Amino acid sequence: MDRRGTPGKNVEEMKNLGWILAAMTGLAGCATTNGGNTTAAGGTTARPEVTLTHGDARIGSYVSSWDGFRTSSYWIEGPTGLILIDTQFLPSAANEFVDWAERATGKKAVLAIVLHPNPDKFNGTETLQKRGIRVVTSAQVLANIPGVHRLRTEWFYDRFKPDYPVAVPKPESFGATTTALTAGGITVKAHVMNAGCSLAHVVVEYDGHVFVGDLITQGFHSWLELGLLREWLDRLDQIAALKPAHVHTGRGGSGEDDLIDRERQYLKTVIAIVTKYHPRKGRELSDATSEKILKEIVARYPAYDYPRFVENGLEQVWDRLAR
């Protein structure tokens, strides 16, 4: 996919230790198999990053290069091991994520949780399983992975091969209802939720932190492919009801609970802009109208990256809002 705009910034100031870790562990010069030197907006180099401060020293994150769509994956450090949140888009990034997390903490990853059926969440499943890490998700997310994988393989395999999984990723199911998961000496709650940006979601809660995947982004446009914006707003209400102090996004890093309201306002803005063009049942979205809507959304959020994420979903948004 094409990318335009400038990279988003985290709300809170964070300590970036990517280069320090690279120097300490001999990773410098091979930070990622694909795209370590990808040129970001403004001609700067956007390499993978590790961040160790999210208002809690137990939480760390890995952010992929642009080849992995700047996807954020996280670890939670327990007394005896790490729980990982999501598995990255490229298998090489999944390995790097685990390497850096384990070196940063001196502890082994023992469990990973896939938050929703999109490849930047589940593609690294087999890579982690081969390292002896148990990978789990809800029954609902698991059921949707095969179909999403088939479609995304058509989109991405030729571009990234051999650094893209051929076989359907197969995390274990922890069941169809909200569940407490224990590993590494800590317990997290995996909240099972319905459709939002994907057809099924898991939101992980731990001691004032929530890990929400792409239900919330920061400095990036949201993935609107399914057009389920009203359902998505319901998911944000569920997240807000958990009263988190810290919110960890799927793209754009971490912040405080105001990120929930920012995402809510973003989705309401998209709804308002599309509705202004009077979607009606039986009336297809024309190319000209789609271009106008996209321009208006991008103009409202000029610093947000990946407007392609909006463009891919405008037809579905139009159809869902049609009366």
C-alpha positions as CSV (number, residue, x, y, z in Angstrom):
1,M,0.0,0.0,0.0
2,D,1.1,3.5,-0.6
3,R,1.7,5.8,2.4
4,R,1.3,9.5,2.5
5,G,1.7,12.1,5.3
6,T,3.9,12.2,8.3
7,P,4.5,9.6,11.0
8,G,2.2,10.0,14.1
9,K,3.6,11.0,17.5
10,N,2.9,9.3,20.8
11,V,0.8,11.4,23.3
12,E,3.3,10.8,26.1
13,E,7.0,11.3,25.9
14,M,8.6,7.8,25.7
15,K,12.1,6.5,26.0
16,N,13.1,4.9,22.7
17,L,15.8,2.2,23.3
18,G,15.8,0.6,19.9
19,W,19.3,1.7,19.0
20,I,20.6,1.0,22.4
21,L,19.3,-2.5,22.3
22,A,20.7,-2.9,18.8
23,A,24.1,-1.9,20.0
24,M,23.9,-4.1,23.1
25,T,22.8,-7.2,21.3
26,G,24.6,-7.0,17.9
27,L,21.4,-6.2,16.0
28,A,22.6,-3.0,14.5
29,G,22.6,-3.2,10.7
30,C,20.0,-6.1,10.7
31,A,17.2,-4.5,12.6
32,T,14.7,-6.1,10.3
33,T,14.8,-8.5,7.3
34,N,12.4,-6.4,5.3
35,G,12.5,-2.7,5.2
36,G,15.0,-1.7,7.9
37,N,16.0,1.3,5.8
38,T,12.6,2.2,4.5
39,T,12.4,5.9,3.8
40,A,9.7,7.6,5.8
41,A,8.1,11.0,5.1
42,G,10.7,13.8,5.0
43,G,13.4,11.4,3.9
44,T,14.3,10.1,7.4
45,T,14.8,6.4,8.1
46,A,12.0,4.6,9.9
47,R,13.5,1.5,11.6
48,P,11.8,-0.8,14.1
49,E,11.7,0.7,17.6
50,V,11.4,-0.5,21.2
51,T,9.8,1.6,23.9
52,L,10.0,0.8,27.6
53,T,8.1,3.6,29.2
54,H,4.3,3.5,29.1
55,G,3.5,4.9,32.6
56,D,4.4,1.4,33.9
57,A,7.9,-0.2,33.7
58,R,6.2,-3.6,33.2
59,I,4.9,-2.6,29.8
60,G,7.1,-2.4,26.6
61,S,6.3,-2.2,22.9
62,Y,7.9,-3.0,19.6
63,V,7.0,-1.0,16.5
64,S,7.7,-2.4,13.1
65,S,9.2,-0.7,10.1
66,W,7.0,0.8,7.4
67,D,7.0,-2.6,5.6
68,G,5.0,-3.9,8.6
69,F,2.8,-0.8,8.6
70,R,4.3,0.6,11.8
71,T,2.4,-2.0,13.8
72,S,2.7,-1.9,17.5
73,S,3.0,-5.1,19.5
74,Y,3.5,-5.2,23.3
75,W,4.8,-7.2,26.1
76,I,3.7,-7.3,29.8
77,E,6.5,-8.4,32.2
78,G,5.6,-10.7,34.9
79,P,7.8,-12.2,37.7
80,T,8.6,-15.3,35.7
81,G,8.0,-14.4,32.0
82,L,6.3,-12.2,29.4
83,I,2.9,-12.0,27.9
84,L,2.9,-10.7,24.4
85,I,0.1,-8.8,22.7
86,D,-0.2,-9.6,19.0
87,T,2.4,-11.3,16.8
88,Q,3.4,-8.7,14.0
89,F,2.8,-8.7,10.2
90,L,6.1,-10.1,9.0
91,P,7.6,-13.3,10.6
92,S,11.0,-11.6,10.6
93,A,9.5,-8.8,12.7
94,A,7.8,-11.3,15.0
95,N,11.2,-12.9,15.7
96,E,12.8,-9.5,16.2
97,F,9.9,-8.4,18.5
98,V,10.5,-11.5,20.8
99,D,14.3,-11.1,20.7
100,W,14.2,-7.5,21.8
101,A,11.5,-8.1,24.4
102,E,13.5,-10.9,25.9
103,R,16.8,-9.1,25.9
104,A,15.2,-6.0,27.3
105,T,13.7,-7.9,30.3
106,G,15.9,-10.9,30.7
107,K,12.8,-13.1,30.7
108,K,11.2,-15.5,28.2
109,A,8.0,-14.9,26.4
110,V,5.5,-17.6,27.4
111,L,2.1,-16.5,26.0
112,A,0.9,-14.3,23.1
113,I,-2.7,-13.1,22.6
114,V,-4.0,-12.2,19.1
115,L,-6.5,-9.3,19.4
116,H,-8.3,-9.5,16.1
117,P,-8.3,-11.2,12.7
118,N,-5.9,-9.0,10.7
119,P,-2.5,-10.1,9.5
120,D,-0.5,-7.6,11.5
121,K,-2.0,-9.3,14.5
122,F,-1.8,-13.0,13.5
123,N,0.9,-13.5,10.9
124,G,3.6,-14.1,13.4
125,T,1.7,-16.9,15.1
126,E,3.7,-19.9,13.7
127,T,7.0,-18.1,14.3
128,L,6.2,-17.6,18.0
129,Q,4.8,-21.2,18.3
130,K,8.1,-22.5,16.9
131,R,9.8,-20.7,19.8
132,G,7.7,-22.5,22.3
133,I,5.3,-19.6,22.9
134,R,1.7,-20.4,23.4
135,V,-0.5,-18.2,21.1
136,V,-4.2,-17.8,21.9
137,T,-7.2,-15.9,20.8
138,S,-11.0,-16.1,21.1
139,A,-13.1,-18.6,19.2
140,Q,-14.6,-15.8,17.3
141,V,-11.3,-14.3,16.1
142,L,-10.0,-17.8,15.3
143,A,-13.0,-18.5,13.1
144,N,-12.3,-15.4,11.0
145,I,-8.6,-15.9,10.5
146,P,-8.8,-18.3,7.5
147,G,-10.9,-16.0,5.3
148,V,-8.9,-12.9,6.1
149,H,-5.6,-14.8,5.5
150,R,-6.7,-16.0,2.1
151,L,-7.6,-12.4,1.0
152,R,-4.5,-10.8,2.5
153,T,-2.2,-13.5,1.0
154,E,-3.6,-12.4,-2.5
155,W,-2.7,-8.8,-1.6
156,F,0.7,-9.3,0.1
157,Y,2.4,-12.6,-0.6
158,D,4.2,-11.7,-3.8
159,R,5.3,-8.4,-2.3
160,F,6.9,-9.9,0.8
161,K,7.7,-13.5,0.0
162,P,9.4,-15.5,1.5
163,D,8.8,-13.3,4.6
164,Y,5.0,-14.0,4.6
165,P,3.2,-17.0,6.0
166,V,1.7,-19.4,3.4
167,A,-0.1,-21.7,5.9
168,V,-3.2,-20.3,7.7
169,P,-2.0,-19.1,11.2
170,K,-3.6,-21.3,13.9
171,P,-3.5,-19.8,17.4
172,E,-5.3,-21.8,20.1
173,S,-8.8,-20.8,21.2
174,F,-9.3,-19.8,24.8
175,G,-13.0,-19.9,24.3
176,A,-15.9,-17.7,23.2
177,T,-16.4,-15.7,26.4
178,T,-14.3,-13.2,28.4
179,T,-11.5,-15.1,30.1
180,A,-8.7,-14.6,32.7
181,L,-5.4,-15.8,31.3
182,T,-2.4,-16.5,33.5
183,A,1.2,-16.8,32.4
184,G,4.6,-15.5,33.5
185,G,3.3,-15.0,37.1
186,I,0.5,-12.5,36.1
187,T,-3.1,-12.7,35.1
188,V,-4.8,-10.6,32.4
189,K,-8.4,-10.4,31.4
190,A,-9.2,-11.1,27.7
191,H,-12.5,-9.4,26.9
192,V,-14.3,-10.9,24.0
193,M,-16.0,-8.3,21.9
194,N,-18.0,-8.2,18.7
195,A,-17.3,-6.4,15.4
196,G,-15.5,-3.1,15.1
197,C,-12.7,-2.7,12.6
198,S,-12.7,-6.5,12.3
199,L,-15.5,-9.0,12.6
200,A,-14.4,-10.0,16.1
201,H,-12.1,-8.6,18.8
202,V,-10.3,-9.3,22.0
203,V,-9.3,-6.4,24.3
204,V,-6.8,-7.3,27.0
205,E,-7.0,-5.6,30.4
206,Y,-4.2,-5.6,32.9
207,D,-4.0,-3.4,36.0
208,G,-5.2,-0.1,34.4
209,H,-3.9,-0.9,31.0
210,V,-6.0,-1.9,27.9
211,F,-4.5,-3.3,24.7
212,V,-7.1,-2.6,22.0
213,G,-5.4,-3.4,18.6
214,D,-6.7,-1.3,15.7
215,L,-9.9,-0.3,17.5
216,I,-7.9,2.8,18.4
217,T,-5.0,4.4,16.5
218,Q,-2.9,7.5,17.1
219,G,-1.5,9.6,14.3
220,F,-2.8,7.2,11.6
221,H,-6.1,6.8,9.8
222,S,-8.3,3.9,10.9
223,W,-8.8,0.8,8.9
224,L,-12.3,1.3,7.6
225,E,-12.5,-1.8,5.3
226,L,-15.7,-3.3,6.8
227,G,-17.5,0.0,7.2
228,L,-19.0,-1.0,10.6
229,L,-18.5,2.4,12.2
230,R,-21.6,2.3,14.5
231,E,-20.6,-1.1,15.8
232,W,-17.1,0.3,16.3
233,L,-18.4,3.1,18.4
234,D,-20.1,0.5,20.6
235,R,-16.7,-1.2,21.1
236,L,-15.2,2.1,22.2
237,D,-18.0,2.4,24.7
238,Q,-17.1,-1.0,26.1
239,I,-13.4,0.0,26.3
240,A,-14.3,3.2,28.1
241,A,-16.4,1.3,30.6
242,L,-13.2,-0.5,31.7
243,K,-12.0,2.9,32.9
244,P,-8.4,2.4,31.8
245,A,-5.5,4.7,32.8
246,H,-3.4,3.7,29.8
247,V,-4.5,2.7,26.3
248,H,-2.2,0.8,24.0
249,T,-3.1,1.0,20.3
250,G,-2.4,-1.2,17.3
251,R,-0.8,1.6,15.4
252,G,0.6,4.8,17.0
253,G,1.8,3.6,20.3
254,S,0.4,4.3,23.8
255,G,-1.4,7.1,25.6
256,E,-4.0,7.8,28.2
257,D,-7.7,7.3,28.2
258,D,-8.3,10.4,26.1
259,L,-7.3,8.3,23.1
260,I,-10.8,6.6,23.4
261,D,-12.5,10.0,22.9
262,R,-10.2,10.9,20.0
263,E,-11.0,7.7,18.2
264,R,-14.7,8.2,18.9
265,Q,-14.6,11.7,17.4
266,Y,-12.6,10.5,14.4
267,L,-15.3,7.9,13.6
268,K,-18.1,10.4,14.1
269,T,-16.3,12.8,11.8
270,V,-16.1,10.2,9.1
271,I,-19.8,9.4,9.5
272,A,-20.7,13.1,9.4
273,I,-18.7,13.7,6.2
274,V,-20.0,10.6,4.4
275,T,-23.6,11.4,5.5
276,K,-23.3,14.9,4.0
277,Y,-23.2,13.3,0.6
278,H,-26.6,11.6,1.2
279,P,-25.9,7.8,0.9
280,R,-29.1,6.0,-0.1
281,K,-29.9,2.4,-0.6
282,G,-29.5,1.5,-4.3
283,R,-27.3,4.5,-5.0
284,E,-23.7,3.5,-5.6
285,L,-20.8,5.6,-4.4
286,S,-19.3,7.2,-7.5
287,D,-15.6,7.7,-8.0
288,A,-16.1,11.5,-7.9
289,T,-18.0,11.4,-4.6
290,S,-15.5,9.0,-3.1
291,E,-12.6,11.3,-4.0
292,K,-14.4,14.3,-2.5
293,I,-15.1,12.4,0.8
294,L,-11.5,11.2,1.0
295,K,-10.1,14.7,0.4
296,E,-12.4,16.1,3.1
297,I,-11.4,13.4,5.7
298,V,-7.7,13.9,4.9
299,A,-8.0,17.7,5.1
300,R,-9.6,17.3,8.6
301,Y,-6.7,15.1,9.7
302,P,-3.7,16.4,7.7
303,A,-1.0,14.8,9.9
304,Y,-2.5,11.3,9.9
305,D,-0.7,8.6,8.0
306,Y,-2.1,5.9,5.7
307,P,-5.1,7.6,4.1
308,R,-5.3,4.5,2.0
309,F,-6.9,2.8,5.0
310,V,-9.8,5.2,4.5
311,E,-10.0,4.9,0.8
312,N,-10.2,1.0,1.0
313,G,-13.3,1.3,3.2
314,L,-15.3,4.2,1.8
315,E,-17.6,2.0,-0.3
316,Q,-18.5,-0.1,2.6
317,V,-19.0,2.9,4.9
318,W,-21.3,4.4,2.2
319,D,-23.3,1.2,2.0
320,R,-23.6,0.8,5.8
321,L,-24.8,4.4,6.2
322,A,-27.3,4.2,3.3
323,R,-30.9,4.6,4.4
